[in-house]
Amino acid sequence: MTVCAVVAAWNEQDTVAAVVAGVRPHAETVIVVDDGSVDATAGRAAEAGAVVIRHDRNRGQGGAGRTGLARALASGCAHVLRIDADLQHDPSDVPRLIETAARENVDLVIAERAFALGSMPTARYYSNRIGSRILSGLLGTTLDDSQSGFRLVRASSLRPLRLTASGYEIETEMLIKLLRAGATLARLTIPARYVGSRSRLRSFRDTFRTCMLALWYRYFGCR
């Protein structure tokens, strides 16, 4: 299984090198999309061994993700790994995603965070729960962390998709379009890590926007 990792990063100079170093043993290539950072993100990612693509301005999580996915798919890899740059995801969990994809022969593996009140911001807990419940109903499946950016996808399932999202809703768009196209799904649970990390997600506002867009992707969005 050849894996190409895609990391979207915006002003993540303190963590991006650790993410790249942690992922490199498990991926043939690590692509970091520096999404208009004004700090040393690009340099530190390159020093850690990543292929760095730089945006001249911030285009959002979706814009950076689409840039990275395009480069990864052009590489001819069998699978694409997505992981955040802020260490909310532990790179040491990457082998679990790869093992799950190989063992269950699925198109998509999502690493779902184990949410618990008290271990994460209250607003984040409820916004994630609400968003995942709504998306589960739309798709007729069970999802506990639909917005998780830590996932492994078979490249051949991604190539036919036309992704258009510019923000955090790219995770929802990708998920809906993959499952609508018949992709198979496996889930695994990972710890939720919030110590030392900062999320730019605006809880209920972004969750509401994502849910509205989920309705569009589910019923009206083209493949």
C-alpha positions as CSV (number, residue, x, y, z in Angstrom):
1,M,0.0,0.0,0.0
2,T,1.6,3.2,-1.1
3,V,0.5,6.2,1.0
4,C,0.8,9.9,0.3
5,A,0.1,12.2,3.2
6,V,-1.5,15.6,2.8
7,V,-1.2,18.2,5.6
8,A,-2.9,21.6,5.3
9,A,-1.1,24.2,7.5
10,W,-1.7,27.8,8.4
11,N,0.8,29.4,10.9
12,E,1.6,26.1,12.5
13,Q,5.4,26.6,12.9
14,D,5.3,25.1,16.4
15,T,3.8,21.7,15.5
16,V,4.1,21.0,11.7
17,A,7.7,19.6,11.9
18,A,6.6,17.0,14.5
19,V,3.6,16.0,12.4
20,V,5.8,15.6,9.3
21,A,8.5,13.6,11.2
22,G,5.8,11.4,12.8
23,V,4.1,10.6,9.5
24,R,7.2,10.1,7.3
25,P,7.9,6.5,8.4
26,H,4.5,5.5,7.2
27,A,4.2,7.4,3.9
28,E,6.2,7.6,0.7
29,T,5.6,11.3,0.5
30,V,4.3,14.0,2.9
31,I,2.9,17.0,1.2
32,V,2.4,20.2,3.3
33,V,0.3,22.9,1.9
34,D,1.4,26.2,3.5
35,D,-1.8,28.1,3.3
36,G,-0.5,31.7,3.3
37,S,1.3,31.4,6.6
38,V,3.2,34.4,7.9
39,D,5.5,32.4,10.2
40,A,8.1,29.7,9.6
41,T,5.7,26.9,8.8
42,A,7.0,26.3,5.3
43,G,10.6,26.2,6.3
44,R,10.1,23.9,9.2
45,A,8.0,21.5,7.2
46,A,10.7,21.4,4.5
47,E,13.4,20.8,7.1
48,A,11.4,17.9,8.5
49,G,11.3,16.3,5.0
50,A,8.0,17.4,3.5
51,V,7.3,18.5,0.0
52,V,5.9,22.0,0.5
53,I,3.4,23.8,-1.7
54,R,2.9,27.5,-0.8
55,H,-0.3,29.5,-1.3
56,D,0.4,33.2,-1.6
57,R,-2.7,33.9,0.5
58,N,-4.9,32.0,2.9
59,R,-7.5,30.0,0.9
60,G,-9.0,28.1,3.8
61,Q,-8.9,24.5,4.9
62,G,-10.8,23.4,1.9
63,G,-8.7,25.3,-0.6
64,A,-5.5,24.0,1.0
65,G,-6.9,20.5,1.2
66,R,-7.9,20.4,-2.5
67,T,-4.4,21.7,-3.5
68,G,-2.8,18.9,-1.5
69,L,-5.1,16.2,-2.8
70,A,-4.5,17.2,-6.4
71,R,-0.7,16.8,-5.9
72,A,-1.2,13.5,-4.1
73,L,-3.4,12.0,-6.7
74,A,-1.0,13.0,-9.4
75,S,1.7,11.0,-7.7
76,G,0.1,7.7,-8.5
77,C,-0.2,6.6,-4.8
78,A,-2.7,4.0,-3.8
79,H,-4.0,5.8,-0.7
80,V,-4.1,9.4,0.5
81,L,-3.8,10.2,4.2
82,R,-5.1,13.4,5.6
83,I,-3.9,14.6,9.0
84,D,-4.0,18.0,10.7
85,A,-0.9,20.1,11.3
86,D,-1.7,21.1,14.9
87,L,-1.0,17.7,16.7
88,Q,-4.7,17.2,17.6
89,H,-4.0,13.9,15.8
90,D,-1.1,11.7,17.0
91,P,1.0,10.6,14.0
92,S,1.7,7.3,15.9
93,D,-1.9,6.3,15.1
94,V,-1.2,6.3,11.3
95,P,-0.3,2.6,11.2
96,R,-3.7,1.8,12.7
97,L,-5.5,3.5,9.8
98,I,-3.3,1.7,7.3
99,E,-3.8,-1.7,9.0
100,T,-7.6,-1.1,9.1
101,A,-7.8,-0.2,5.4
102,A,-5.8,-3.3,4.5
103,R,-7.5,-5.7,6.8
104,E,-11.1,-4.6,6.0
105,N,-10.4,-3.7,2.3
106,V,-12.4,-0.5,2.5
107,D,-12.2,2.8,0.6
108,L,-12.3,5.1,3.5
109,V,-11.0,4.9,7.1
110,I,-12.0,7.7,9.6
111,A,-10.2,8.1,12.9
112,E,-12.9,9.3,15.2
113,R,-12.0,11.2,18.4
114,A,-13.4,9.8,21.6
115,F,-15.3,12.8,22.8
116,A,-16.0,13.4,26.5
117,L,-17.3,16.4,28.4
118,G,-14.5,17.8,30.5
119,S,-11.7,16.6,28.2
120,M,-12.6,19.1,25.5
121,P,-14.3,22.6,25.2
122,T,-18.0,22.2,25.9
123,A,-19.0,24.1,22.7
124,R,-16.8,21.8,20.6
125,Y,-18.3,18.7,22.2
126,Y,-21.9,19.6,21.4
127,S,-21.2,21.0,18.0
128,N,-19.4,17.8,17.0
129,R,-22.2,15.6,18.5
130,I,-24.9,17.6,16.7
131,G,-23.1,17.7,13.4
132,S,-22.3,14.0,13.4
133,R,-25.9,13.0,14.4
134,I,-27.3,15.1,11.5
135,L,-24.9,13.7,9.0
136,S,-25.5,10.1,10.2
137,G,-29.2,10.6,9.5
138,L,-28.6,12.0,6.1
139,L,-26.3,9.2,5.1
140,G,-28.1,6.3,6.8
141,T,-25.0,5.3,8.7
142,T,-23.4,5.8,12.1
143,L,-20.7,8.5,12.5
144,D,-19.4,9.7,15.8
145,D,-16.9,12.3,14.4
146,S,-17.9,13.2,10.9
147,Q,-15.6,16.3,10.9
148,S,-12.5,14.4,11.7
149,G,-9.7,15.5,9.4
150,F,-7.7,12.3,10.2
151,R,-8.6,9.8,7.5
152,L,-7.2,7.4,4.9
153,V,-8.8,7.3,1.5
154,R,-8.3,5.0,-1.5
155,A,-7.0,7.2,-4.3
156,S,-9.1,5.5,-7.0
157,S,-12.2,6.5,-5.0
158,L,-11.1,10.1,-4.7
159,R,-10.2,10.7,-8.3
160,P,-13.7,10.9,-9.8
161,L,-14.9,13.4,-7.2
162,R,-15.2,17.1,-7.8
163,L,-14.6,18.8,-4.5
164,T,-15.5,22.5,-4.2
165,A,-15.4,23.3,-0.5
166,S,-13.2,26.2,0.7
167,G,-13.5,25.8,4.5
168,Y,-13.8,23.0,7.1
169,E,-16.8,21.6,5.3
170,I,-14.4,19.8,2.9
171,E,-14.5,16.8,5.3
172,T,-18.3,16.6,5.0
173,E,-18.3,17.1,1.3
174,M,-15.7,14.4,0.8
175,L,-17.5,12.0,3.1
176,I,-20.9,12.5,1.5
177,K,-19.7,12.3,-2.1
178,L,-17.6,9.2,-1.4
179,L,-20.5,7.3,0.2
180,R,-22.9,8.5,-2.5
181,A,-20.5,7.0,-5.0
182,G,-20.6,3.6,-3.2
183,A,-17.4,3.9,-1.1
184,T,-17.0,1.5,1.8
185,L,-16.3,2.9,5.3
186,A,-14.5,1.7,8.4
187,R,-14.2,3.7,11.7
188,L,-11.7,3.5,14.5
189,T,-11.5,5.4,17.7
190,I,-8.5,7.6,18.8
191,P,-8.1,9.8,21.9
192,A,-9.2,13.4,21.6
193,R,-6.1,15.6,22.1
194,Y,-6.7,19.2,23.0
195,V,-3.8,20.0,25.3
196,G,-1.4,22.4,23.5
197,S,-3.5,22.6,20.4
198,R,-5.7,25.4,19.2
199,S,-8.7,24.9,16.9
200,R,-9.8,27.6,14.5
201,L,-13.2,26.0,14.1
202,R,-15.9,28.4,15.2
203,S,-18.1,25.7,16.9
204,F,-21.8,26.4,16.3
205,R,-21.4,28.9,13.5
206,D,-19.2,26.5,11.5
207,T,-21.3,23.5,12.4
208,F,-24.5,25.2,11.2
209,R,-22.8,26.2,8.0
210,T,-21.5,22.6,7.5
211,C,-24.9,21.1,8.2
212,M,-26.5,23.4,5.6
213,L,-23.9,22.5,3.1
214,A,-24.3,18.8,3.9
215,L,-27.9,19.1,2.8
216,W,-26.8,20.6,-0.5
217,Y,-24.1,17.9,-1.0
218,R,-26.5,15.1,-0.1
219,Y,-29.4,16.1,-2.3
220,F,-28.2,18.6,-4.9
221,G,-24.4,18.6,-5.1
222,C,-23.0,17.1,-8.2
223,R,-20.5,14.2,-8.0
